[in-house]
Every structure is written in structure tokens, then in C-alpha cells.
């Protein structure tokens, strides 16, 4: 009898980024989970509104069942808005950040 294939390890897809008509780029949640803007309760946020972000820089954490996934910027720019509040439940595809390309 053929054996079942080994399960693949869970990996988060990259954060979806899409251009808007106003030129801003949306960074969306790749999964359902809890949004965290800081690496821990005592540390400053990964990014702040008005701050510059570089491609590959951490933007936030999303927690799913005690597992934390870091979302990274797919392009450089200025953070125009952080949409969810720290600790807020976010849905798959929900916009998290608006980035103004630079």
C-alpha cells in the first residue's frame, strides 16, 4: 500500500502588497491572527507612522495559536498608516499598513 506523503511544515505566505489608486501600497494580513506592533510589551513598535521602512524590515507580528509570524516589508517607503490596534484580531487579506513608496 502506498504511504501518505509527509506533511509539509507550516510557513506563512508573504504579506500581500497591493497598489492603490492614491499611490499608497497596502500590506495585508497573510492569515487570521492577533496583530502585534511590538516585539514584546516593553519594546517600541517595529515601525511608526511617518517613519521610513526598508525592504525586508520587520513590520509586525501575527500570533496564531501561540506561534508568532513576523511580517516583513516588501518594498521601501514611508509608513503612512498603521490600521489595526496592537492586540487586535485581524482577518486574512485585511489591510494592516499603508506604505508611501519612496
C-alpha positions as CSV (number, residue, x, y, z in Angstrom):
1,X,0.0,0.0,0.0
2,X,1.4,3.5,-0.8
3,X,2.3,5.5,2.2
4,X,0.9,9.0,2.8
5,X,3.3,11.9,2.0
6,X,5.0,13.6,4.9
7,X,3.2,16.8,6.0
8,X,4.9,20.0,4.9
9,X,6.0,22.4,7.6
10,X,3.7,25.4,8.1
11,X,5.0,28.6,6.5
12,X,3.3,31.9,6.3
13,X,2.9,33.3,2.8
14,X,4.4,36.7,2.3
15,X,2.3,39.7,3.3
16,X,0.2,40.7,0.3
17,X,1.0,44.2,-1.0
18,X,-1.1,45.9,-3.5
19,X,-1.0,49.4,-5.1
20,X,-4.0,51.7,-4.6
21,X,-5.2,54.5,-6.8
22,X,-3.7,57.1,-4.4
23,X,-0.2,55.6,-4.9
24,X,-0.1,54.0,-1.4
25,X,0.8,50.3,-1.1
26,X,-1.4,48.2,1.2
27,X,0.3,45.5,3.3
28,X,-2.3,42.9,4.1
29,X,-2.5,40.1,6.7
30,X,-1.5,36.7,5.2
31,X,-3.5,34.9,7.9
32,X,-6.1,35.3,10.6
33,X,-4.5,36.1,14.0
34,X,-3.6,38.7,16.6
35,X,-1.7,41.7,15.4
36,X,1.2,42.9,17.5
37,X,3.0,46.1,16.5
38,X,5.9,45.5,19.0
39,X,8.2,42.5,19.5
40,X,7.3,42.5,23.3
41,X,5.2,44.6,25.6
42,X,8.2,46.5,26.9
43,X,9.8,47.3,23.5
44,X,9.0,50.1,21.0
45,X,6.9,49.4,17.8
46,X,8.6,47.8,14.8
47,X,7.5,50.8,12.7
48,X,5.7,54.1,13.4
49,X,3.6,56.4,11.3
50,X,5.9,58.8,9.4
51,X,8.9,56.5,9.8
52,X,10.9,55.1,6.9
53,X,10.8,51.4,6.3
54,X,13.3,49.5,4.2
55,X,12.5,46.4,2.1
56,X,13.0,43.3,4.4
57,X,12.5,45.3,7.6
58,X,10.1,43.7,10.2
59,X,6.7,45.4,10.3
60,X,4.7,43.4,12.9
61,X,4.0,40.0,14.4
62,X,0.8,38.0,13.9
63,X,0.1,35.3,16.5
64,X,-1.9,32.2,15.7
65,X,-2.2,29.6,18.5
66,X,0.9,30.8,20.4
67,X,3.0,30.8,17.2
68,X,4.3,34.2,16.1
69,X,5.0,35.1,12.4
70,X,6.9,38.2,11.5
71,X,5.7,40.2,8.5
72,X,8.5,42.0,6.6
73,X,8.2,45.0,4.2
74,X,8.2,44.0,0.6
75,X,9.3,47.5,-0.5
76,X,10.9,50.6,0.9
77,X,8.9,53.7,1.7
78,X,7.3,55.8,4.4
79,X,4.6,54.4,6.8
80,X,1.5,56.4,6.2
81,X,-0.9,54.5,8.4
82,X,-0.9,51.5,10.8
83,X,-4.5,50.3,10.5
84,X,-5.1,47.8,13.3
85,X,-4.6,48.5,17.0
86,X,-2.0,46.5,18.9
87,X,-3.5,43.2,20.1
88,X,-6.4,43.4,17.6
89,X,-7.7,40.3,15.8
90,X,-7.0,40.6,12.1
91,X,-8.5,38.6,9.2
92,X,-6.8,37.1,6.1
93,X,-6.4,39.8,3.5
94,X,-7.2,42.7,5.9
95,X,-5.0,45.8,5.3
96,X,-2.5,46.3,8.1
97,X,-0.3,49.2,6.8
98,X,-0.3,51.8,4.1
99,X,3.1,52.5,2.8
100,X,4.0,55.5,0.6
101,X,6.7,54.3,-1.9
102,X,9.9,56.4,-1.9
